[in-house]
């Protein structure tokens, strides 16, 4: 879907519960484009992730940057993601 020039920017939530130090360097182009084309919010702890996932309005897209969301301690975040 093409976006109109004057429309609101899409909201992207990036969930980074166990972000590695090298991520921003390796994915610098992705970060650059996301920040330019969308309203990017990155969260680093489970509570912030749950808040972001349940925000109104909801994010237009969610990126999960690591596997920590699949651990038992983050089950609430995973549940919020698929709700």
C-alpha positions as CSV (number, residue, x, y, z in Angstrom):
1,X,0.0,0.0,0.0
2,X,1.4,3.3,-1.0
3,X,1.4,6.1,1.6
4,X,0.3,9.6,0.8
5,X,2.8,12.4,1.2
6,X,0.9,14.2,3.9
7,X,-0.4,11.2,5.9
8,X,0.6,10.3,9.4
9,X,3.8,8.2,9.7
10,X,3.3,4.5,10.5
11,X,4.0,3.5,14.1
12,X,6.6,0.8,14.5
13,X,7.3,-0.9,17.8
14,X,10.6,-2.7,18.1
15,X,10.9,-5.1,21.0
16,X,14.5,-5.7,22.0
17,X,14.5,-7.6,25.3
18,X,18.1,-8.9,25.0
19,X,19.6,-6.6,22.4
20,X,23.2,-7.4,21.5
21,X,25.8,-4.6,21.3
22,X,26.4,-5.2,17.6
23,X,22.8,-4.9,16.5
24,X,22.7,-1.2,15.7
25,X,25.9,-1.4,13.7
26,X,24.9,-4.5,11.7
27,X,21.4,-3.3,11.1
28,X,22.3,0.4,10.7
29,X,20.6,0.8,7.3
30,X,17.4,-0.7,8.7
31,X,17.4,1.6,11.7
32,X,18.1,4.6,9.4
33,X,15.2,3.9,7.0
34,X,12.8,3.1,9.8
35,X,13.6,6.3,11.6
36,X,13.2,8.2,8.4
37,X,10.0,6.6,7.2
38,X,8.2,5.7,10.4
39,X,7.7,6.7,14.0
40,X,10.0,4.1,15.6
41,X,9.8,3.2,19.3
42,X,12.2,0.7,20.7
43,X,11.6,-0.9,24.1
44,X,14.0,-2.9,26.1
45,X,12.1,-4.4,29.0
46,X,9.0,-6.6,29.3
47,X,6.7,-4.0,30.9
48,X,7.5,-1.4,28.3
49,X,6.9,-4.0,25.6
50,X,3.4,-4.9,27.0
51,X,2.6,-1.2,27.3
52,X,3.6,-0.5,23.7
53,X,1.7,-3.6,22.4
54,X,-1.5,-2.5,24.2
55,X,-1.2,1.2,23.4
56,X,-4.0,3.0,21.7
57,X,-3.7,3.3,18.8
58,X,-1.9,0.0,18.4
59,X,1.4,0.0,16.5
60,X,1.1,-0.5,12.7
61,X,4.0,-3.0,12.9
62,X,6.0,-4.8,15.5
63,X,9.6,-6.0,15.1
64,X,11.1,-8.5,17.5
65,X,14.8,-8.2,17.5
66,X,15.8,-11.2,19.5
67,X,14.6,-14.6,20.8
68,X,14.0,-13.4,24.4
69,X,10.3,-13.1,23.7
70,X,10.1,-16.9,23.6
71,X,11.5,-17.4,27.1
72,X,9.1,-18.4,29.9
73,X,9.9,-15.2,31.8
74,X,8.5,-13.2,28.9
75,X,5.4,-15.2,28.3
76,X,3.2,-12.1,29.1
77,X,5.0,-10.2,26.3
78,X,4.4,-13.0,23.8
79,X,0.8,-13.2,24.8
80,X,0.4,-9.4,24.3
81,X,2.0,-9.7,20.9
82,X,-0.4,-12.3,19.5
83,X,-3.5,-10.9,21.2
